[in-house]
Amino acid sequence: MKNTPKSNYSGKNRRNTKKNSNSNFYSKNSDSSKKNNRFLINSAKNKSFNSTNDVDNDSSNVSSFKRRKPINKSNLEVSNKARNIYNDTSNQRNFDDWIWGKHSVFEALIGNRAINRIWCTSEIFSSEKFYILLKDLKSKGVLIEEVSWNRLSQLTFGASHQGIALQIACSKTISLDELIDFSKKNSANPIILALDGITDPHNVGAIIRSAEAFDCKGIIIPQRRSAGLTGTVAKVAAGALEYLPVSRVVNLNKALEKLKNHGFFVIGLSGDGQLSIRRFHEKNPLVVIVGSEDKGISLLTQKKCDFLLRIPLKGKTSSLNASVAAAISLFHLTSK
């Protein structure tokens, strides 16, 4: 039997030559072809791996689906609450002082009713019937807000508003010029209170009550960033609004400039004031500004002040309620 020569290639050598041939193949390809070939190899491996574990993958997908967290309802509730940007929007709103509908609102406007706030769509504001009336009221300090139809439906809880609604004020307001003339006719050195950013109607009502008790000659309320003369304000004021004139101004800082031109000193109450209210002895006509509890008097309004006074505190409490601070300051200023 003839002996056949043994092959010079063993299995190992065959693998090596195959590997070398593959390496030569890859070396001849460009960079882009390398990426494509590697992608095909990896995808083939993943496909073979997934095919051997179909049951496991299906079960893991089901379990991961079951482990998904439900939608957080509290976040939805917070976002819905954030839409209520007005102070008077609550589910328990009292509509006794509200009027809506084109004809009802128009009759209230031409009847010279005391108005706190008006909501209307842009179509109503620019209409021939309402434009002149609304523009005149806006110049007198009435807050007029242009809102969408849906927003107005939210405010009135789905009532047939026809694009306009208003809230009646519990007391009429006067112009700033009328307030200046009235205060100087009734006192040589009158004191007028000005509110800056006080949106809580309970605080506004308490301040009005203290102002009338200490013989202030009037209150100045800015058109925005302040509670209006609502029923809650009148209730907390306990009748003081019947004797104390109120002026609602469009711009508080411009109003302060006008008061300065008429001889008034502007005083701001601030915890950072350099002068104690006990050491203040000026006898000129005064405008006392009370700021909100959280932010105090705005920086622009502080620049308009001739004096920044502080109420000296002896305890650990760093600040006072706005209405309390107003009452204490009026006591010191009127007792000198």
Secondary structure, DSSP 8 states (H G I E B T S, - for coil): -------S--HHHHHHHHHHHHHHHHHHS-HHHHHHHHHHHHHHHHHHHHHHTHHHHHHHHHHHHHT-----HHHHHHHHHHT--STT--TT---TTEEESHHHHHHHHHTT--EEEEEE-HHHHTSTTTHHHHHHHHHTT-EEEE--HHHHHHHTTS---TTEEEEE-SS--B-HHHHHHHHHHH-SS-EEEEEES---HHHHHHHHHHHHHTT--EEEEESSSS--S-HHHHHHHTTGGGTS-EEEES-HHHHHHHHHHTT-EEEEE-TT-SEEGGG----S-EEEEEEBTTTBS-HHHHHT-SEEEE----SS-----HHHHHHHHHHHHH--
